Amino acid sequence: MGARVVVLDYGFGNVRSAVRSLERVGADVTLTADRTLAQDADGLVVPGVGAFAACMAGLTAVRGHEVVGRRLAGNRPVLGICVGMQVMFDAGVEHGERTDGIGEWPGVVERLHADVVPHMGWSPVEAPEGSTLFSGIEDERFYFVHSYAAQTFTKGYDENAVGRFTPPKVTWADHGGRFVAAVEDGPLAATQFHPEKSGDAGAQLLENWLRTLA
C-alpha cells in the first residue's frame, strides 16, 4: 500500500490529472473536501488554477486553510501546486484588488513583468543545492501556465529574523524577471509549475515528494 494522499477537492485545480499522476508513482489517492480525511492523510495536495481570489474563496468555503494550518502545525506534509502554491503567501494582487492568502510565507503574489503573459510552456528552473524535490531532475524543464507569481522570498533570509530554523530551499525560474518556481519549507512544499503536466520530470518530482511522507 502506497502513502495515503488526499488531493483537496475545493472546485479549483487540475484535480483528475493530479490524482492520476500521483497514482502512477505509487500513492493511494483520495479526491475529497472532507476535512477529517484531509487532516489524517500522510500527505495533502492543494491544487489550484485560475484567479487567486476565487481559489481563496473556494478554500475558505471548505475550511481548507484551517486544514493546511493544522497539518503544518503538526509537521504533516502539504504540497501546493500552481495557485495552490500562491495562496500560501500573505496575499495576491490581481487587477488592483488585494486578497489575503493563507499567510504561511511573507510576500505578495503579483503579475509577471514580462512582454508576453501568461507564461505558458516548458522552462528550466534553478534549484538549490540539497533540494529533495528536484533530486535527480535539477536540469530538467517543467510546464508552467501562469500570469502571476511571487517575485521575492524573504522567510529565513531576513537579517533581523531569529535564526532558529533552517531557511527554506527556494527554486527560481525566469520570465521577464526572476520568480519563485518552488519552495521546500519543512512540511510545506509547493511548485508554481504543474508537475502533473511535466512528463517524466514531473513524475519524478512527485515521487521525490512521496518519499518524504514515510
Wavefront OBJ file of the C-alpha trace (Angstrom):
o trace
v 0.000 0.000 0.000
v 1.414 3.376 -1.004
v 1.352 6.569 1.009
v -2.192 7.849 1.650
v -2.569 11.169 -0.162
v -5.610 13.443 -0.274
v -5.980 15.829 -3.209
v -8.161 18.610 -1.827
v -11.267 18.955 -3.990
v -12.477 22.528 -3.465
v -13.511 23.360 -7.017
v -10.221 24.705 -8.367
v -7.376 22.777 -9.900
v -6.402 20.162 -12.416
v -7.574 17.551 -9.913
v -8.102 14.473 -12.097
v -4.695 14.864 -13.700
v -3.090 15.324 -10.284
v -4.806 12.197 -8.962
v -3.693 10.106 -11.945
v -0.110 11.367 -11.739
v 0.142 10.575 -8.017
v -1.372 7.133 -8.539
v 1.161 6.406 -11.276
v 4.034 6.958 -8.856
v 2.514 4.694 -6.226
v 0.319 6.844 -3.998
v -3.038 5.719 -2.607
v -5.038 8.814 -3.594
v -8.407 10.152 -2.435
v -10.034 13.192 -4.049
v -12.168 14.846 -1.378
v -13.020 18.014 0.534
v -13.591 16.005 3.727
v -11.590 17.762 6.445
v -11.042 14.653 8.558
v -9.633 12.658 5.647
v -7.503 15.622 4.583
v -6.215 16.044 8.121
v -5.374 12.372 8.635
v -3.736 11.567 5.280
v 0.016 11.009 5.031
v 0.171 13.878 2.543
v -2.191 16.643 1.382
v -2.057 18.155 -2.117
v -3.621 21.600 -2.634
v -4.075 22.193 -6.379
v -5.222 25.469 -7.894
v -5.915 27.150 -11.223
v -7.432 30.471 -12.192
v -7.717 33.562 -10.038
v -6.123 33.892 -6.595
v -9.278 35.413 -5.083
v -11.539 32.663 -6.425
v -9.213 29.951 -5.163
v -9.078 31.501 -1.703
v -12.886 31.748 -1.637
v -13.146 28.074 -2.578
v -10.558 27.048 0.008
v -12.275 29.067 2.714
v -15.651 27.541 1.858
v -14.345 24.031 2.688
v -12.130 25.398 5.517
v -9.107 24.160 3.625
v -6.966 26.937 5.091
v -7.647 25.517 8.558
v -6.671 22.012 7.447
v -3.413 23.332 5.986
v -2.641 25.230 9.193
v -3.341 22.256 11.432
v -1.312 19.883 9.295
v 1.701 22.190 9.241
v 1.442 22.779 12.993
v 1.674 19.015 13.398
v 4.566 18.721 10.908
v 2.317 16.886 8.409
v 3.326 17.292 4.730
v 1.420 19.596 2.363
v 2.151 20.149 -1.347
v 0.710 23.198 -3.127
v 0.532 23.328 -6.938
v 0.247 26.482 -9.097
v -2.325 28.779 -7.422
v -2.234 26.220 -4.601
v 1.297 27.492 -4.052
v 0.408 31.172 -4.472
v -2.229 31.093 -1.723
v 0.453 30.058 0.788
v 1.749 33.653 0.651
v 0.331 36.624 2.578
v -1.696 37.977 -0.319
v -2.311 38.154 -4.039
v -2.961 41.275 -6.110
v -4.961 40.923 -9.321
v -6.395 43.851 -11.303
v -5.598 46.169 -8.402
v -7.513 44.055 -5.893
v -5.658 42.575 -2.930
v -6.841 39.249 -1.480
v -5.459 37.731 1.705
v -3.813 34.341 1.351
v -3.173 31.659 3.957
v -0.072 33.533 5.092
v 2.407 30.720 5.664
v 5.026 32.775 3.793
v 5.564 36.540 3.746
v 5.159 38.211 0.414
v 2.639 39.167 -2.243
v 1.837 37.358 -5.494
v 1.786 39.872 -8.368
v 1.568 39.974 -12.159
v 4.698 38.917 -14.023
v 6.765 41.741 -15.519
v 7.091 40.203 -18.974
v 6.257 41.208 -22.533
v 4.270 38.005 -23.025
v 1.809 36.995 -20.313
v 0.734 34.376 -19.422
v 3.974 32.474 -19.120
v 2.966 29.246 -20.812
v 5.197 26.308 -21.686
v 8.342 24.488 -20.638
v 11.027 26.352 -18.701
v 14.201 25.425 -16.827
v 14.496 26.082 -13.111
v 17.341 26.985 -10.789
v 17.105 24.510 -7.922
v 19.162 24.989 -4.742
v 21.832 22.578 -3.633
v 20.422 19.841 -1.435
v 16.886 20.052 -2.845
v 14.778 16.979 -2.125
v 12.035 17.776 -4.653
v 14.489 18.227 -7.520
v 16.841 15.371 -6.666
v 17.947 13.860 -9.973
v 15.968 16.351 -12.085
v 17.821 19.603 -11.391
v 18.479 20.220 -15.092
v 15.007 19.344 -16.403
v 12.301 21.668 -17.724
v 8.837 21.954 -16.197
v 5.464 23.070 -17.531
v 4.198 26.489 -16.443
v 0.863 28.221 -17.091
v 0.512 31.426 -15.078
v 0.334 35.212 -15.225
v 1.156 35.855 -11.558
v 3.914 34.732 -9.205
v 5.816 35.580 -6.049
v 8.887 37.501 -7.177
v 10.660 37.684 -3.819
v 11.043 35.253 -0.949
v 12.120 36.594 2.433
v 11.269 33.941 5.041
v 14.517 32.836 6.653
v 16.546 35.410 4.722
v 15.799 38.456 6.871
v 18.957 39.577 8.667
v 16.820 40.573 11.657
v 14.966 37.248 11.855
v 15.553 34.844 14.712
v 17.899 32.217 13.321
v 16.425 29.165 14.988
v 15.363 27.246 11.909
v 16.732 26.133 8.570
v 15.871 28.633 5.820
v 13.502 27.266 3.177
v 15.019 25.958 -0.048
v 13.778 28.172 -2.879
v 13.846 27.272 -6.578
v 13.710 30.088 -9.126
v 12.692 30.476 -12.769
v 12.736 33.432 -15.147
v 10.074 35.051 -17.317
v 10.595 38.786 -17.650
v 12.436 38.574 -14.317
v 13.027 36.012 -11.614
v 10.100 34.451 -9.794
v 9.651 31.694 -7.232
v 9.192 28.357 -9.023
v 9.152 26.115 -5.954
v 9.687 26.169 -2.194
v 10.652 23.454 0.288
v 9.940 24.644 3.824
v 9.808 21.794 6.328
v 6.456 20.003 5.868
v 5.254 22.626 3.340
v 6.371 22.252 -0.268
v 4.950 23.903 -3.360
v 5.523 24.385 -7.081
v 4.401 27.212 -9.356
v 4.588 24.849 -12.344
v 2.378 21.802 -12.873
v 4.263 18.580 -12.059
v 1.252 16.595 -13.298
v 1.762 18.164 -16.759
v 5.566 17.973 -16.708
v 6.126 14.474 -18.078
v 8.807 12.245 -16.600
v 10.442 15.102 -14.693
v 7.153 15.996 -13.005
v 6.533 12.348 -12.145
v 9.976 12.145 -10.560
v 9.283 15.281 -8.511
v 6.024 13.781 -7.214
v 7.850 10.538 -6.416
v 10.520 12.523 -4.549
v 7.777 14.228 -2.528
v 6.083 10.921 -1.753
v 9.337 9.635 -0.275
v 9.181 12.435 2.315
v 5.854 11.092 3.623
v 7.346 7.890 5.043
l 1 2 3 4 5 6 7 8 9 10 11 12 13 14 15 16 17 18 19 20 21 22 23 24 25 26 27 28 29 30 31 32 33 34 35 36 37 38 39 40 41 42 43 44 45 46 47 48 49 50 51 52 53 54 55 56 57 58 59 60 61 62 63 64 65 66 67 68 69 70 71 72 73 74 75 76 77 78 79 80 81 82 83 84 85 86 87 88 89 90 91 92 93 94 95 96 97 98 99 100 101 102 103 104 105 106 107 108 109 110 111 112 113 114 115 116 117 118 119 120 121 122 123 124 125 126 127 128 129 130 131 132 133 134 135 136 137 138 139 140 141 142 143 144 145 146 147 148 149 150 151 152 153 154 155 156 157 158 159 160 161 162 163 164 165 166 167 168 169 170 171 172 173 174 175 176 177 178 179 180 181 182 183 184 185 186 187 188 189 190 191 192 193 194 195 196 197 198 199 200 201 202 203 204 205 206 207 208 209 210 211 212 213 214
